[in-house]
C-alpha cells in the first residue's frame, strides 16, 4: 500500500504514532489532545481493551482505518488515519 498526504507546498511525509495504550477509553481525552496538537498521519494503538463489537471512539480529523477487538475485552488494535491521508492498494 502507498500513502500520501494532501499538503500543498510541502513534501509528502507520513508521520506515524504508536502506543501500547492499555485502555483507549480511559485515555481518549489525552489521545484527542495529542492528535490536535501534533497531527500525526497515522495513530496506531495496541492493547485498546475495547469490548467485542464496540466501536472505536471518534477523534476529530481522523477516521478509523482498522479496529480489531477481542471477545474477552482485552487486547485489540485500533488504527486512525488523518482525514487527509489516502490509501491506494499497491
Buried (B, 14 or more C-beta within 10 A) or exposed (E): EEBBBEEEEEEEEEEEBEBEBEBBEEBBEEBBEBBEEEBBBBBBBBBBBBBEEEEBBEBEEBEBBEBEBBEEBBBBBBBBBBEEBEEEEE
